[in-house]
Amino acid sequence: MKTPSQKNDQPTPEAPYCIRFYKHYAHSPAWELVPQALTYLEESGFAIGRGPQTAPISTDSCVAAIDEDGRAIGFITCDCGGESWNITLSYVLREHRRKGVHTDLFYALRDKAKEQGKVVSINCMTHANNLPAQAAFEAQGRTKEFIGYSYSLKDSRDGKEPTESSVAQSRGHSFEEMRMPEYLVEPFFDTGPDGLKSMQAFINEKATEGYEVHQVIERSTYEWVLIFKARAWA
């Protein structure tokens, strides 16, 4: 049975689309869907990190599902540098969901990584409330390794302090006893003009809170994903 990347632009049996890989997503039809994807994440409450969800950087590669008219119906953008590839954004048009398009895209990306020979993992993040995405990832064979939490001091939309009911609603459950989370994730750490010195200062700050560095992932020249794990006390 052929994998999606071996279809070589042949339409799938389910729908007239093909999967193509582009070195830079800005040179693909997928770039037209990026604003729509960002709006969907914001309106659904699935944006990751502080503030609005940001678009992929121009050097990110992508796999795109292209219909008969040459238009993208879905895509995955990815930072394909180094031994670990990091998915930066994925989206499928609403009318084409639950038809295997996203799985075709991910498997095509996986096969492209296998061709390189040196890639050891493909990483991604999603919002804790994005249960459909989590279910799709696990069905594709991906392993959940961490989850991040945030504590809201103000509503990012109106600047007001959140009420108990609004916070409970955003969590999807009533208040429970506050526990120190095992993992903390800083998804968009910008080193700024001080470079790695600012990163080390941030790591030291987290150390005073009881966390040690678990994983550091480079997104771009100045932007990093920092994953901290609660220190095991003797």
N, C-alpha and C positions, 0 to 999 in steps of 0.2 A: 504493500500500500504506500502510495507516495505521500510524503509530508508536504505541507503547504509551500515551502520554499522550493520544492522540486517540481511544482506545477508550471513554473516558467511562463507565467502570464496566461495560463489556460483558465477559462472560467470555471468556477466551482459548480457542482451539480445543483446546489440549492439556489444559487443566485448568480446572475451574470456579473461577477467581479473577479478581479485578479489581484494578487499580492505583489507589490514591487518594493524594492529597497532603494533608498536615496541617501547618499552620503550626507547631504545637508537638507534638512526638512524644508528650508525656505525655497528650495528649488523644486519642490514637489507640489502637487495639487493639495496636499494636506494643510498647507499654511493657511488656506482660506477657512478651514474649520477651527483653527486655534482660538480665535475670539469667541466662537460659539461654545467651544469646550470650556473655556475659562468662565463664561457667563453661567453655564450649567453648573459648574462646581460651586460657584458663589451662591447661586439661588437655591441649590440643594443643601447648602451647608456642609459640603464635602471638601472645601478648600483646606489645604494643609499649611500650617505655620501661622505666623503673625501677619495680619493685614491681608490684602488681596492676593489671590493666587497669581503667580508670575508666569509669563510665557517662557517656553524653552529658549535657550540661547541659540543664536544663529548657526553655530557649528554643530548642534545636535543632529544626529542622523535620524532616519525614521523608516518604518515599514508602513505602507499605506494600502488600503483596499480601494481599488479603482474600478468604477463601473464602466459600462459600455460607452458612455459619453465622455470618458476621461476625467470624471469628477471623483474626488475622494468621498467615501462613505464612512471611513473610519481610519484611525492611525494610531501608532505608538511612536513617540519620540524618545530618543535614548542617547545618553552620553556614552559613546562607544570607545572611550580611551582607556588604556590600561587593562589590567587583568579582571577587573570588576566593571561590568556595564551597569549603568544606573538609568532606569526608566524615569523620564521627567514628566511625561504627560501621555494619557491615552484617552481615546474617545471614539464612540461609534454613534452615528445618527440614530435618533430614537426609533425610526421606522425599520431600522436594520438590526436592532438588538435581539438577543435570544435566538440568533440564527447561526451562531458559531463564528461570526466575523472576528470578534476579539480574540478568540482562541486561535484562529488561523493566523492572525497578526503576531501573536506571541510566539507560536511555534515557528513561524518564519524568522522571527528575530533570534530565537534559540538556535535554529539551524545555521543562521549567519554567524553566530558566535562560535559554534562548533567548527565552522570552516576556518576560523582564525587560528584555532589550535591552542592559543594561550589563555583564553578567557576561562576563568574559574567560576564565575557566578554572574547572574543577572539580578539586580536588586531593584526594589520598588517600595514606595510608601503609599498609604491611603488613609483616609480619615477613619477614625474609630467607628463612626456611625454609617460608613459606606458598606453595609453588609452585602449588597449584591456584588460589589467588586471583590470583597474578601472571599465570598463563595466561589467566584469565578477563578480567582488566583489559586485557591486550594485545589479546585477541580483540574487545573492545568498542571498540578504537581509542584507548585511553589510551597515553600515552607515558611510559616510565620515564625519570625525570630524575635521580634520586639514590638511593643506598642507604646506610643507616647501619650502623656496626659498634660492637660493645661488647667490652670486655675484662673478663672475670669475675674478681674477686678473691675473692668468696665466693658460695656457692650461696644464692640468695635464699630458698630453702625451709627449709634447716637451718642456715645460717650457717657451714658448714664450707668450708674451702678446696677448690676443685675439683681433682680428680685429672686427670692428663693424658688418661686415657681418656674421662672424662666431658666434658671440654672438647672433645676431638676429636669425640665423638658429637654434641654440641650444634651443632658447626659443620657436621657432615655429611661431614667428610673428615679426613684425618690432618694433623698439623702441617706447616705450610709456613713458609718464611722470612717473618718479620714485616716488613711494609711499612707505611709511613705511608699510610693510606687517603686517597683524593683528596677524599672528602666526609665530614663528621661531621654528625650530626643530633641536636639536643637537642629531643625531641618534646614535652616538657611543662615549659617553663621558666616558673616562677612569679616575677614581679617582686617580690611581697611588699610590705611597707610602704615600701620605698625607691623603688618605682616603676621608672622607666626608668634611674635611676642604677645599680641592681643589674644591669640588663641590660648597660649599658655596661661595667661592671666585668668581667662575664663575657666580653664580647666582647674586652676588653683581655687577659684571661687567655688566651683562645684564640689571640690574636695572638702572644703569646710562644711558643706551641707551633707556630707556623708556619701558622696558618689565618686567613683573612679572611672576613667575612660575605658569603654568597652570596644568601640570601633570608631574610626575616622574615615569618612568617604569624601573624596574630592569631587565637587560638582563642576567647578570651573577654577580659573586662576585664583580668585579671591573668595570663593564661596564653598563652604564645606558643610557636610552633615556630621554632627557629633552625637554619638550615642554613649550615654553614661549608665553604669550599673551600680546599684546600691552596694556599698562596701559591706562585706560580711564581717561583723564584729565578733571578736573572740569572747 
